[in-house]
């Protein structure tokens, strides 16, 4: 299976949708709102860079690869913040019982 630009654009669009869902779902909680907003901006940046790769220009492909790596790192960092938040929350609830 070849992973081409439309597949990657779909993945970026899914990041934007997940981020929008998080922003709408967690409007009152800043700790959850920031990573969700980050997913929206990173997904749109990812799609913008992959759209520039459609022209098959070498500089566009290098920029797209750099953005893909940066998006991946920031997505992993966002998920790590979520995991740390829920672990602390679970530990605080268990300690209060």
Backbone as a ProteinNet text record, in pm:
[ID]
protein_1_A
[PRIMARY]
XXXXXXXXXXXXXXXXXXXXXXXXXXXXXXXXXXXXXXXXXXXXXXXXXXXXXXXXXXXXXXXXXXXXXXXXXXXXXXXXXXXXXXXXXXXXXXXXX
[TERTIARY]
84.4	0	88.2	59.6	135.2	64.7	141	86.8	116.8	13.9	30.1	-26.7	-17.6	-58.5	-205.7	-300.3	-440	-463.2	-390.5	-403.5	-353	-241	-184.4	-274.4	-336.3	-431	-550.8	-593.8	-704.5	-666	-543.4	-496.1	-489.3	-440.7	-437.5	-576.8	-671.3	-809.2	-868.7	-832.7	-879.2	-821.4	-696.4	-638.7	-717.6	-754.3	-832.9	-968.8	-1033.8	-1164.7	-1155.7	-1053	-1035.2	-1009.5	-930.1	-903.6	-1027.9	-1107.3	-1232.1	-1328.3	-1336.5	-1421.5	-1373.4	-1241.7	-1187.3	-1212.8	-1200.4	-1225.7	-1371.8	-1462	-1604.2	-1645.8	-1583.6	-1620.8	-1568.1	-1447.2	-1381.3	-1358.6	-1462	-1447.5	-1408.6	-1450.5	-1425.5	-1294.9	-1225.8	-1104.7	-984.7	-900.7	-788.7	-685.8	-663.1	-562.9	-602	-727.9	-773.9	-794	-823.1	-850	-722.7	-611.4	-487.2	-437.3	-428.6	-386.1	-485.5	-613.5	-712.8	-696	-674.1	-650.4	-519.6	-421.3	-294.2	-314.8	-399.8	-428.8	-495	-582.4	-647	-542.8	-454.2	-354.8	-250.5	-209.4	-111.3	-168.4	-293.3	-355.9	-370.1	-406.6	-419.6	-282.7	-180.1	-44.5	4.8	-25.3	13.5	-52.3	-180.5	-250.1	-196.8	-162.7	-106.8	25.3	109.9	239.9	226.4	134.6	114.8	51.6	-30.4	-85.9	23	126.5	238.3	321.1	315.8	388.9	320.6	196.2	126.8	194.1	266.3	330.9	461.3	502.6	623.8	750.1	750.6	869.3	958.4	1088.7	1180.9	1172.7	1165.4	1158.3	1024.7	917.7	787.6	786.8	854.1	861.5	946.1	1055.6	1139.4	1062.5	991.3	910.5	800.3	740.5	634.8	690	807.2	868.4	902.4	957.9	988.7	862.1	756.9	631.1	568.8	581	527.7	599.3	730.5	806	768.4	757.5	720.6	580.3	488	350.9	346.3	421.1	426.2	480.2	587.2	644.6	547.4	481.7	389.8	264.2	221.1	106.6	140.1	258.5	301.3	311.5	364	373.5	235.2	140.5	3.5	-60.1	-42	-96.5	-30.6	98.2	166.7	109.8	77.4	15.4	-120.3	-199.3	-327.7	-310.4	-214.4	-192.5	-148.5	-57.3	-12.9	-126.9	-211.2	-324.2	-418.6	-451.7	-545	-484.1	-353.4	-289.9	-290.9	-259.3	-263	-404.6	-499.8	-640	-685.7	-647.7	-684.9	-617.4	-489.5	-418.8	-477.8	-521	-581.6	-716.4	-791.5	-921.4	-904.6	-803.7	-780.3	-730.4	-651.3	-599.8	-706.1	-810.4	-917.3	-1019.7	-1015.1	-1116.4	-1087
-118.4	0	123.7	214.4	338	446.8	511.1	624	748.5	803.3	919.8	1042.2	1155	1281.9	1283	1230.8	1233.2	1156.5	1046.5	971.8	1056.3	1123.6	1207.3	1328	1382.8	1492.8	1447.2	1324.5	1270.7	1257.6	1212.2	1200.9	1338.7	1438.9	1575.1	1628.9	1594.6	1638.2	1572.9	1446.5	1379.4	1445.1	1491.7	1567	1694.5	1763.4	1886.3	1855	1748.9	1712	1673.6	1596.8	1560.1	1683.6	1775.1	1898.6	1984.1	1994.5	2071.8	2008.6	1876	1807.9	1838.3	1835.3	1864.3	2007.9	2101.5	2242.3	2261.3	2202.1	2217.9	2142.6	2029.3	1946.1	2000.3	2056.3	2098.6	2249.4	2325.8	2471.5	2529.1	2469.2	2526.3	2484	2384.4	2331.5	2370.9	2460.9	2513.8	2406.2	2314.1	2209.8	2116.8	2096.2	2013.5	2096.2	2223.1	2308.4	2337.8	2360.3	2394.6	2283.5	2158.5	2053.6	2032.5	2051.6	2035.7	2145	2267.6	2376.7	2354.3	2297.5	2266.4	2163.4	2066.3	1968.1	2032.8	2131.3	2200.3	2272.3	2347.9	2424.9	2334.9	2227.6	2138	2060.5	2018.4	1947.4	2035.1	2161.5	2252.2	2284.9	2299.8	2322.4	2200.9	2082.9	1958.5	1948.8	1980	1975.9	2080.9	2198.9	2304.1	2260	2199.5	2157.4	2041	1948.5	1837.9	1885.6	1988.1	2046.4	2105.4	2162.1	2214.2	2100.8	1983	1868.1	1811.9	1848.1	1799	1845.1	1956.6	2009.8	1937.9	1847.3	1766.8	1852.2	1966.9	2051.6	2000.3	2002.3	1947.8	2025.9	2157.7	2236.9	2215.2	2195.6	2166	2031.5	1933.2	1801	1803.5	1876.9	1888.8	1959.3	2066.4	2137.2	2047.2	1967.3	1876.1	1769.5	1716.9	1617.4	1677.3	1797.9	1866.1	1890	1934.7	1960.1	1831	1723.6	1594.7	1548.1	1562.4	1523.7	1611.9	1741.3	1833.9	1806.4	1779.8	1748.1	1619.6	1520.6	1394.7	1413.7	1489.9	1515.5	1590.8	1691.2	1768.5	1689.5	1602.5	1517.7	1420.2	1362	1272.2	1348.4	1470.6	1551.5	1585	1614.4	1643.7	1521.7	1405.7	1283.8	1252.5	1282.3	1261.1	1352.1	1476.8	1568.4	1514.9	1461.9	1402.7	1285.6	1197.1	1081.8	1123.3	1220	1267.6	1330.2	1405.7	1469.1	1364.2	1262.5	1161.4	1073.8	1047.2	970.4	1048	1177.6	1258.9	1268.2	1280.3	1290.8	1161.4	1046.6	917.8	897.2	935.9	922.7	1014.5	1133.2	1225.3	1173	1109.3	1054.2	933.1	852.2	735.2	776.8	881.1	928.5	993	1047.6	1114	1019.2	893.7	796.6	745.3
0	0	0	-86.9	-96.3	-16.7	71.1	146.1	64.6	2.5	-82.5	-11.8	-76.5	-15.9	25.9	-51.7	-5.2	125	144.2	269.2	385.8	364.3	469.8	496.5	390.9	410.7	493.7	475.3	554.1	700.5	726.5	864.5	930.1	856.5	909.2	936.4	850.4	870.7	995.3	1020	1141.4	1266.8	1259.7	1372	1398.8	1292.1	1308.1	1369.3	1323.4	1378.8	1526.3	1563.1	1704.2	1789.4	1738	1811.4	1827.6	1721.4	1731.4	1831.5	1830.1	1928.1	2069.3	2091	2224	2266.7	2173.3	2206.3	2244.1	2168.7	2198.2	2324.5	2349.5	2464.3	2596.5	2594.9	2719.2	2722.2	2700	2697.5	2832.7	2941.8	3073.3	3138	3081.9	3142.7	3057.1	3108.6	3031	3000.7	3093.8	3072.4	2958.4	2937.9	2825.7	2699.3	2714.7	2599.7	2520	2587.9	2517.6	2425	2470.6	2375.6	2261.5	2289.4	2182.7	2077.7	2122.4	2027.5	1951.6	2019.3	1953.6	1842.5	1864.6	1760	1638.2	1661.8	1549.8	1466	1532	1458.2	1392.3	1460.2	1401.3	1283.6	1295	1183.5	1061.1	1081.9	967.1	907.5	991.8	940.2	863.2	915.2	849.6	712	704.4	575.2	479.2	530	444.7	384.3	466.6	415	317.4	344.4	251.6	121.2	128.7	7	-80.2	-17.1	-95.6	-155.6	-95.3	-149.8	-273.9	-298.4	-417.5	-546.3	-539.1	-659	-691.1	-601.9	-621.7	-633.3	-568.6	-563.1	-450.3	-470	-368.6	-238.1	-244.7	-122	-50.9	-128.4	-67.6	2	-57.4	4.9	131.6	130.3	250.4	361	326.7	425.7	479.1	392	434.9	528.9	500.1	587.1	723.2	722.9	848.8	930.7	865	935.1	985.6	908.8	952.8	1079.7	1082.9	1203.3	1321.9	1299	1406.3	1456.9	1367.5	1407.4	1488.7	1446.8	1521.6	1662.3	1675.5	1808.2	1897.7	1844	1925.7	1958.7	1870.4	1900.6	2012.9	2008.8	2116	2248	2244.5	2366.6	2420.8	2332.5	2375.7	2440.6	2380.6	2439.8	2573.7	2587.7	2715.6	2823.5	2788.3	2884.9	2928.8	2833.4	2868.4	2965.3	2936	3022.3	3162.1	3170.5	3301.6	3380.3	3311.2	3377.2	3434.8	3355.9	3404	3512.6	3506.3	3612.9	3743.5	3737.9	3859.8	3914	3824.4	3866.5	3932.1	3874.5	3934.2	4069.3	4080.4	4207.4	4313.3	4275.7	4371.1	4419.2	4329.4	4368	4459.7	4433.9	4518.7	4656.1	4663.6	4792.3	4877.9	4816.5	4890.8	4946.5	4908.1	4953.4	5089.4
[MASK]
+++++++++++++++++++++++++++++++++++++++++++++++++++++++++++++++++++++++++++++++++++++++++++++++++

